[in-house]
């Protein structure tokens, strides 16, 4: 499965109008891509609310690492995802972050697995 990145604000706003799953360490937004494509596209966001630049970058690095482990088996081809960091993302234990991401993706696509 090919994974591409969302980069333009317009792409993030498009996904924002889709489904949403919130967990203690992150929020996942998902929307079926229009026009349909044969890849999964992902984006990452960490607002100033989560901390200074160092903390925001750490949050995004942790989310990117978690996505490489989780999304390959749980992402649905033709969908776009945005992973939003929360204040607790930087301090969360790694297994808790992975469990939250799995649970969020499962709630977005319950028929999978």
N, C-alpha and C positions, 0 to 999 in steps of 0.2 A: 504494500500500500504506500503510495507516494504522499508525503506530507509537505505542504507548502505553507508559507507564512502570509498572514493578513498584514498589510502595511498601511494602507490608506484609511483615513478617517471614515470615509464613505463605507468601506467594508465593515468597520467596527460598528457603525451605526446600523447597518443592515442586519447584522447578527443580533444587535441589541433588541430588535423588534421580534425576536424569536422566543424559544423556550428558555427557561432559566432554572437552575438548581443551586440552592445555597447550602453550604455546609460551614461548620465553624472555622475552617482554615482557608476556604476559597469559595468563589462563586463561578459557576460554569454557565455560559450562555451558548446556545446552539440554534442553528437555523439551516434548513435545507437550502442549498445554494441554487440561485437562479442566475444564469442558466446552469443546468446540471453539469457537473464535471466529474472526472474519474479519479479525483484525489480528495484528501481531507485537508482543509486549510485551517490554520490555527493562529491565534493572536494572544498576546499577553498584556495585561494592564496592571499597574500598581499606582494608585493615586497618591497625592501628597498626604492624604489622611493616614496612610500606612507608615509614614516616617520620612526621614530625610533621604537624599539621593542614594546614599550607601545602603540603607535599609530597603529602599524600593528595588534597587538592582539585585540585592540578595534575594528578595522575594521572587523576582522574575527568574533568576537563575534556578531557584528551587522548583518553581513551577515547570520550567523547561525540562529539568532533569526528571521530574515526575512524569511528565507527558511522554518522554522517550520510553519509560517503563510501562506505562498504563495504556496510552492511546492506541498503540499498535494493535492490540487485541480487542479494544472496545470501541474504537471510533468507527463511524459509519461512513462509507465512501459516498461522496456527494453532499456532505454536510460541512458547515463552517463552525468553528468553536472559538470562543474567547474565554480565557482563564483569567479571572480577576483575583488579585491577591487581597487578603484581609490583614488586619493588624497582627493577627496571631500566626500568619504564615511563616514568618521568619523564625519564631520561637517554637513552632510545633515540632514534635518528634517526627522523624521521617516516616515510620509506619503509620502514624496518624494522618499525615498528609496524603500518603498513598491511599489509605482507606477512604478518606473523604473524597478524593478524586474518583475512585472506583464507584462509590455510592452515588455521587452526583451524575456520573455518566450512565449508571444503571437506571437512575430515576428519569433521565432524559430519553432513554431507549429501553424501556422495560421488557420488550419482546426479545431483546438480545440476551444471550447466555441461556 
